[in-house]
Amino acid sequence: MASQSQKKTPRAGFAALIGRPNVGKSTLLNALTGEKIAIVSPKPQTTRNRILGVVTRPEGQVAFIDTPGIHQAKGELNRYMVEAAISAAEEVDLVLFLIEPPQGETLDVTPGNRAILERLQKVGKPTFLVINKIDSIPKAKLLPLIALYGQEFPFAEVVPISAREKDGVEHLFEVVLGHLPEGEPIFAEDMLTDQQERVLVAEYIREQVLRHCRQEIPYSTAVLVDVFDESEREPRPGTPPGQLGGLIRIAASIYVERDSQKAILIGKQGQMLKLIGTDARKSVQRLLGAHVYLDLRVRVEARWSERAAGLRKLGYE
């Protein structure tokens, strides 16, 4: 039996998830933490802010930071998102650069990924190449893809995974932890994220807008929670364990940029907004463990994504 002195010193630190839109950063964060911290959508630029997810084990703690996808930054909102991602890379101990295998026969480093690697060269932090969605390509293509990216950047490690299937995710955690400095946990052991409940609620609502609305709507949408009334949150005495108890009353505003977008979001006789509200309420109830009364309103804030003042008003500081 190992003596007390032979026990490994715990490790702790920060790791940023960096990459192009839609490579699976948010799916990976959720897989690592075992909880739905970041919303997921097939539409690009789903994540707009940095999101912290903390994984604590006896052997150490990793604080993962999910970041917006790095893309061509046109407009205030896009510039804000790219800056959030790059600044996260500058502040962490380790960078996880996520890519997905190219579709088709040709293996190459895309211009977008090459531009990110150039930025990471300047940042100068130890960087892993994390190849996600390996379930989507033949294994014979992996080694050539790894060799190709190895010519572009001196990666500290290369870890192939499938975040959706949770294949290789545990191994990734172990390798990340092994590269972090020795030290005690940075956050409390029971901390999972720094996202407040009302922020997560707003994101869950926006997720349903992404799911249900036409292509032109999601990128002009922001959600603010106006009322978060917990006065009836405590379950009534005698509520069986595991069942929803109590009531939380939430009012939220969905902001768009034009009246035509508002009309689409509300839908004929309010059916689209009702559908969004119904599906969002289900997700929010699971998050909060209580019954939820959800009141949604659609408001127009002209060209908010193009103006610094509009970003500040809608919570993008």
GUFIBA-356087 format. One record per residue (C-alpha): x, y, z; residue in three letters; residue number from 1. Coordinates in nm, 2 decimals. Each point is the difference from the previous one (the first is absolute). Example, Ala and Ser with C-alpha at 12.3 -4.5 7.8 and 13.67 -1.06 7.14 Angstrom:
# residues 2
        X        Y        Z   type   seq
     1.23    -0.45     0.78    ALA     1
     0.14     0.34    -0.07    SER     2
This chain:
# residues 317
        X        Y        Z   type   seq
     0.00     0.00     0.00    MET     1
     0.14     0.34    -0.10    ALA     2
     0.11     0.22     0.29    SER     3
    -0.14     0.35     0.05    GLN     4
     0.33     0.15    -0.12    SER     5
    -0.02    -0.19    -0.33    GLN     6
    -0.33     0.15    -0.10    LYS     7
     0.01     0.22    -0.30    LYS     8
    -0.02     0.38     0.05    THR     9
    -0.33     0.12    -0.15    PRO    10
     0.01     0.22    -0.31    ARG    11
    -0.22     0.29    -0.09    ALA    12
    -0.03     0.26    -0.27    GLY    13
    -0.19     0.14    -0.30    PHE    14
    -0.04    -0.13    -0.35    ALA    15
    -0.17     0.19    -0.29    ALA    16
    -0.20    -0.17    -0.27    LEU    17
     0.09     0.19    -0.32    ILE    18
    -0.11    -0.06    -0.36    GLY    19
    -0.21     0.08    -0.30    ARG    20
    -0.38     0.02     0.04    PRO    21
    -0.19    -0.33     0.03    ASN    22
     0.31    -0.23     0.07    VAL    23
    -0.17    -0.12     0.32    GLY    24
     0.15     0.21     0.28    LYS    25
    -0.33     0.03     0.19    SER    26
    -0.08    -0.37    -0.05    THR    27
     0.35    -0.08     0.14    LEU    28
    -0.05     0.23     0.30    LEU    29
    -0.33    -0.17     0.08    ASN    30
     0.16    -0.34    -0.04    ALA    31
     0.29     0.09     0.23    LEU    32
    -0.22     0.14     0.28    THR    33
    -0.28    -0.25    -0.04    GLY    34
    -0.26     0.29     0.00    GLU    35
    -0.16     0.22    -0.26    LYS    36
     0.20     0.32     0.07    ILE    37
     0.02     0.13    -0.36    ALA    38
    -0.28     0.00    -0.25    ILE    39
     0.05    -0.20    -0.32    VAL    40
    -0.13     0.06    -0.35    SER    41
     0.10    -0.10    -0.35    PRO    42
     0.00     0.37    -0.09    LYS    43
     0.34     0.18     0.01    PRO    44
     0.08     0.26     0.26    GLN    45
    -0.23    -0.15     0.26    THR    46
     0.24     0.08     0.29    THR    47
     0.04     0.38     0.05    ARG    48
     0.17     0.03     0.34    ASN    49
     0.27    -0.19     0.19    ARG    50
    -0.15    -0.28     0.20    ILE    51
     0.18    -0.16     0.30    LEU    52
    -0.05    -0.37     0.07    GLY    53
     0.19    -0.14     0.30    VAL    54
     0.09    -0.37     0.04    VAL    55
     0.13    -0.10     0.34    THR    56
     0.15    -0.35     0.08    ARG    57
     0.21    -0.12     0.29    PRO    58
     0.31     0.03    -0.23    GLU    59
    -0.07     0.36    -0.09    GLY    60
    -0.22     0.27    -0.15    GLN    61
    -0.03     0.13    -0.35    VAL    62
    -0.19     0.32    -0.08    ALA    63
    -0.10    -0.03    -0.37    PHE    64
    -0.10     0.32    -0.18    ILE    65
    -0.22    -0.04    -0.30    ASP    66
     0.04     0.29    -0.25    THR    67
    -0.18     0.14    -0.30    PRO    68
     0.10    -0.14    -0.33    GLY    69
     0.28     0.20    -0.17    ILE    70
    -0.12     0.13    -0.34    HIS    71
     0.03     0.30    -0.22    GLN    72
    -0.09     0.29     0.23    ALA    73
    -0.25     0.23    -0.18    LYS    74
    -0.21     0.21     0.22    GLY    75
     0.01     0.09     0.37    GLU    76
    -0.14    -0.33     0.13    LEU    77
     0.23    -0.22    -0.21    ASN    78
     0.30     0.21     0.11    ARG    79
    -0.11    -0.04     0.36    TYR    80
    -0.02    -0.38    -0.04    MET    81
     0.34    -0.04    -0.16    VAL    82
     0.16     0.22     0.26    GLU    83
    -0.16    -0.21     0.28    ALA    84
     0.16    -0.31    -0.15    ALA    85
     0.35     0.14    -0.05    ILE    86
     0.01     0.17     0.34    SER    87
    -0.09    -0.33     0.16    ALA    88
     0.29    -0.17    -0.17    ALA    89
     0.23     0.26     0.14    GLU    90
    -0.12    -0.05     0.36    GLU    91
     0.01    -0.38     0.04    VAL    92
     0.27    -0.26     0.07    ASP    93
    -0.09    -0.22    -0.30    LEU    94
    -0.18     0.04    -0.33    VAL    95
    -0.21    -0.28    -0.16    LEU    96
    -0.02     0.08    -0.37    PHE    97
    -0.30    -0.19    -0.14    LEU    98
    -0.03    -0.09    -0.36    ILE    99
    -0.23    -0.24    -0.19    GLU   100
     0.10    -0.23    -0.28    PRO   101
    -0.04     0.15    -0.34    PRO   102
    -0.29    -0.13    -0.21    GLN   103
     0.10    -0.16    -0.33    GLY   104
     0.31    -0.16    -0.12    GLU   105
     0.25     0.29     0.03    THR   106
     0.18     0.04     0.33    LEU   107
     0.11     0.36     0.06    ASP   108
     0.04     0.27     0.26    VAL   109
    -0.28     0.24    -0.07    THR   110
     0.08     0.38    -0.02    PRO   111
    -0.22     0.06     0.30    GLY   112
     0.19    -0.25     0.21    ASN   113
     0.34     0.12    -0.12    ARG   114
    -0.10     0.36     0.10    ALA   115
    -0.09    -0.13     0.35    ILE   116
     0.34    -0.18     0.03    LEU   117
     0.18     0.32    -0.10    GLU   118
    -0.18     0.18     0.29    ARG   119
     0.09    -0.29     0.24    LEU   120
     0.36     0.03    -0.10    GLN   121
     0.00     0.35     0.13    LYS   122
    -0.18    -0.10     0.32    VAL   123
     0.28    -0.25     0.07    GLY   124
    -0.20    -0.24     0.23    LYS   125
     0.04    -0.38     0.00    PRO   126
    -0.26    -0.12    -0.25    THR   127
    -0.17    -0.34    -0.06    PHE   128
    -0.14    -0.09    -0.34    LEU   129
    -0.34    -0.16     0.08    VAL   130
    -0.15    -0.16    -0.31    ILE   131
    -0.37    -0.03     0.07    ASN   132
    -0.27    -0.20    -0.19    LYS   133
     0.23    -0.29    -0.07    ILE   134
    -0.31    -0.22    -0.04    ASP   135
    -0.06     0.19    -0.33    SER   136
     0.32    -0.12    -0.18    ILE   137
     0.19    -0.32    -0.07    PRO   138
     0.27    -0.06     0.25    LYS   139
     0.25    -0.03    -0.28    ALA   140
    -0.03     0.38    -0.06    LYS   141
     0.09     0.09     0.36    LEU   142
     0.38    -0.04    -0.02    LEU   143
     0.04     0.20    -0.32    PRO   144
    -0.22     0.28     0.15    LEU   145
     0.21     0.00     0.32    ILE   146
     0.32     0.02    -0.21    ALA   147
    -0.14     0.28    -0.21    LEU   148
    -0.08     0.22     0.31    TYR   149
     0.33    -0.10     0.16    GLY   150
     0.18     0.18    -0.28    GLN   151
    -0.19     0.32     0.08    GLU   152
     0.04     0.02     0.38    PHE   153
     0.21    -0.16     0.28    PRO   154
    -0.29    -0.16     0.19    PHE   155
     0.07    -0.13     0.35    ALA   156
    -0.25    -0.29    -0.05    GLU   157
    -0.24    -0.13    -0.26    VAL   158
    -0.32    -0.16     0.13    VAL   159
    -0.27    -0.13    -0.23    PRO   160
    -0.35    -0.01     0.15    ILE   161
    -0.37    -0.01    -0.07    SER   162
    -0.16     0.24     0.24    ALA   163
    -0.35    -0.10    -0.11    ARG   164
     0.07    -0.37     0.06    GLU   165
     0.23     0.08     0.31    LYS   166
     0.27    -0.20    -0.17    ASP   167
     0.34     0.10     0.13    GLY   168
    -0.14     0.28     0.22    VAL   169
     0.12    -0.17     0.33    GLU   170
     0.35    -0.05    -0.15    HIS   171
     0.00     0.37    -0.11    LEU   172
    -0.07     0.11     0.36    PHE   173
     0.28    -0.22     0.14    GLU   174
     0.25     0.14    -0.26    VAL   175
    -0.10     0.36     0.07    VAL   176
     0.03    -0.05     0.37    LEU   177
     0.35    -0.14    -0.04    GLY   178
     0.11     0.32    -0.17    HIS   179
    -0.13     0.24     0.26    LEU   180
     0.21     0.13     0.29    PRO   181
    -0.01    -0.17     0.34    GLU   182
    -0.23     0.19     0.24    GLY   183
    -0.31    -0.01     0.21    GLU   184
    -0.35     0.05    -0.17    PRO   185
    -0.07     0.35    -0.11    ILE   186
    -0.38    -0.03     0.04    PHE   187
    -0.22    -0.17     0.27    ALA   188
    -0.03    -0.37    -0.07    GLU   189
    -0.38     0.03    -0.06    ASP   190
     0.03     0.28    -0.25    MET   191
    -0.10    -0.10    -0.35    LEU   192
    -0.02     0.34    -0.19    THR   193
     0.01     0.37     0.06    ASP   194
    -0.32     0.05    -0.20    GLN   195
    -0.28     0.14     0.21    GLN   196
    -0.34    -0.18    -0.03    GLU   197
    -0.16     0.29    -0.18    ARG   198
     0.28     0.01    -0.25    VAL   199
    -0.05    -0.37    -0.07    LEU   200
    -0.37     0.05    -0.03    VAL   201
     0.06     0.27    -0.26    ALA   202
     0.23    -0.23    -0.19    GLU   203
    -0.25    -0.29     0.01    TYR   204
    -0.27     0.23    -0.16    ILE   205
     0.25     0.12    -0.27    ARG   206
     0.07    -0.37    -0.07    GLU   207
    -0.36    -0.06    -0.09    GLN   208
     0.00     0.31    -0.23    VAL   209
     0.30    -0.16    -0.17    LEU   210
    -0.18    -0.33    -0.03    ARG   211
    -0.34     0.13    -0.13    HIS   212
     0.06     0.31    -0.20    CYS   213
     0.10     0.07    -0.36    ARG   214
     0.37     0.06    -0.09    GLN   215
    -0.02     0.38     0.01    GLU   216
    -0.14     0.03     0.35    ILE   217
     0.25    -0.16     0.25    PRO   218
     0.30     0.23    -0.06    TYR   219
    -0.21     0.31     0.07    SER   220
    -0.14    -0.15     0.32    THR   221
     0.09     0.07     0.36    ALA   222
    -0.19    -0.09     0.32    VAL   223
    -0.02     0.18     0.33    LEU   224
    -0.18    -0.13     0.31    VAL   225
    -0.21     0.29     0.14    ASP   226
    -0.16    -0.18     0.30    VAL   227
     0.13    -0.30     0.19    PHE   228
    -0.24    -0.04     0.30    ASP   229
     0.10    -0.27     0.24    GLU   230
    -0.25     0.09     0.27    SER   231
    -0.19    -0.33    -0.05    GLU   232
     0.31    -0.22    -0.08    ARG   233
     0.00    -0.22     0.31    GLU   234
    -0.20    -0.32    -0.06    PRO   235
    -0.31    -0.06     0.21    ARG   236
     0.04    -0.24     0.30    PRO   237
    -0.05    -0.36    -0.11    GLY   238
     0.12     0.05    -0.36    THR   239
     0.16    -0.34    -0.09    PRO   240
     0.38     0.00    -0.05    PRO   241
     0.10     0.04    -0.37    GLY   242
    -0.32     0.18    -0.10    GLN   243
    -0.03     0.36    -0.09    LEU   244
    -0.11     0.22     0.29    GLY   245
    -0.07     0.36     0.04    GLY   246
    -0.04     0.27    -0.27    LEU   247
     0.23     0.25    -0.16    ILE   248
    -0.15     0.28    -0.20    ARG   249
     0.22     0.12    -0.29    ILE   250
    -0.06     0.28    -0.25    ALA   251
     0.25     0.04    -0.29    ALA   252
     0.04     0.22    -0.30    SER   253
     0.12    -0.13    -0.33    ILE   254
     0.16     0.29    -0.20    TYR   255
     0.03     0.01    -0.37    VAL   256
     0.11     0.28    -0.24    GLU   257
    -0.30     0.04    -0.23    ARG   258
    -0.38     0.00     0.01    ASP   259
     0.00    -0.27    -0.27    SER   260
     0.21    -0.23     0.22    GLN   261
    -0.24     0.07     0.29    LYS   262
    -0.29    -0.12    -0.21    ALA   263
     0.19    -0.32    -0.10    ILE   264
     0.09    -0.07     0.36    LEU   265
    -0.36     0.04     0.13    ILE   266
    -0.14    -0.19    -0.29    GLY   267
    -0.36    -0.04    -0.12    LYS   268
    -0.23     0.05     0.29    GLN   269
     0.30    -0.02     0.23    GLY   270
     0.07    -0.36    -0.08    GLN   271
     0.38     0.03    -0.04    MET   272
     0.05     0.19     0.32    LEU   273
    -0.22    -0.25     0.18    LYS   274
     0.21    -0.29    -0.13    LEU   275
     0.32     0.17     0.10    ILE   276
    -0.14     0.07     0.35    GLY   277
    -0.13    -0.36     0.05    THR   278
     0.34    -0.16    -0.09    ASP   279
     0.20     0.26     0.19    ALA   280
    -0.22    -0.05     0.31    ARG   281
     0.07    -0.38     0.00    LYS   282
     0.38     0.06     0.00    SER   283
    -0.02     0.28     0.26    VAL   284
    -0.20    -0.23     0.23    GLN   285
     0.26    -0.27    -0.02    ARG   286
     0.27     0.26     0.08    LEU   287
    -0.18     0.16     0.30    LEU   288
    -0.18    -0.31     0.14    GLY   289
    -0.32     0.19     0.03    ALA   290
    -0.32     0.08    -0.19    HIS   291
     0.05     0.30    -0.22    VAL   292
    -0.24     0.26    -0.12    TYR   293
     0.17     0.16    -0.31    LEU   294
    -0.13     0.32    -0.16    ASP   295
     0.18     0.09    -0.32    LEU   296
    -0.02     0.33    -0.18    ARG   297
     0.17     0.10    -0.34    VAL   298
     0.15     0.35    -0.02    ARG   299
     0.18     0.19    -0.28    VAL   300
     0.34     0.16     0.07    GLU   301
     0.10     0.14    -0.34    ALA   302
     0.35    -0.11    -0.12    ARG   303
     0.11    -0.10     0.36    TRP   304
     0.26    -0.25    -0.12    SER   305
     0.18     0.28    -0.20    GLU   306
     0.02     0.26     0.29    ARG   307
     0.21    -0.01     0.31    ALA   308
    -0.29     0.16     0.19    ALA   309
    -0.23    -0.28    -0.12    GLY   310
     0.24    -0.27     0.11    LEU   311
     0.03     0.16     0.35    ARG   312
    -0.38     0.03     0.03    LYS   313
    -0.04    -0.37    -0.07    LEU   314
     0.27    -0.12     0.23    GLY   315
     0.30    -0.04    -0.23    TYR   316
     0.25     0.20     0.20    GLU   317
